[in-house]
Structures are given as C-alpha cells and as structure tokens.
Amino acid sequence: MRAKEKKIRKLTAKLAKKKMEGREVPVGAGPEWVLDVMVPECVGCHAQFTLIKRRHHCRNCGKVFCGKCTSLSCSIEELGYTEPVRVCEPCFAALHTNQPMAAAAGGSGAAAQQQPPPRADTGGGQ
C-alpha cells in the first residue's frame, strides 16, 4: 500500500506543478494542499464526491471542498495571488473581516495568521 500512496503523491505533485505553470506564486507560500484521494467528502457540507461533484481546493487553507462551498473568490496577496482565486466560505469571511479562520476551517493559510479584533462587551449583566 505504501508504494501506491507514494505513486499517488508523486502524480498529484506533478499535476499541481503543471497547473501552476506560468503563475507567479512564491515557493512555500500558503498551506500544504490536502491530497484529493484522501478526502471522500466536502469539508464544508459533507457531500460525497462523485464523477459529477468535483473536488476543489481552497487556495487559502488548502482543504478540499465541493464547487458550491468554494464558489467565492478573492485575491490573497500574502500568498502571491494578486488575481481572485477560489476560496472556501470560512476563508472568504476571515479574509474580508480580518478574523482568524483557523478555528472555522482548521487551516494554516494567510487568514489563520491574522489576529482577531478585540471583543466588544455584550453588556450582559452578571
């Protein structure tokens, strides 16, 4: 089984490299992408992947989602994406509100490195 996993990783890396040809993204920037074969369902809505329901990686956290859960896009200049790229809903929200997305999506992308804004007192009596 190890040989099969190594071959899958090698082919996945080769495909990712081919997809990135011509793009200016710093080496080592951003999260490590989760391998497609390791994720049988969408991280966001838990829909099973099929030949029709395809896998998509969030460019910020690297996790695998369905098309519906990665329908948003934005630029992530911290990772070298100056043009809008596909992101998941938690990362989109975090990138647009300066909230950490690590708790929402468990990722290590640009939004995960941002500090949360100070909490406002809700005024609830004690």
JOURTA-V940492 format. One record per run of one state. SS is the DSSP state (2 for helix, 1 for strand, 0 for the rest). FROM is the first residue (numbers start at 1). LEN is the number of residues. If there is no record, write none. Layout:
ss-><SS,SS>
from-><FROM,FROM>
len-><LEN,LEN>
This chain:
ss-><0,2,0,2,0,1,0,1,0,1,0,1,0,2,0,1,2,0,1,0,2,0,2,0,2,0>
from-><1,2,21,36,39,41,42,48,49,56,58,64,66,68,71,72,77,80,81,88,89,98,102,106,110,114>
len-><1,19,15,3,2,1,6,1,7,2,6,2,2,3,1,5,3,1,7,1,9,4,4,4,4,13>
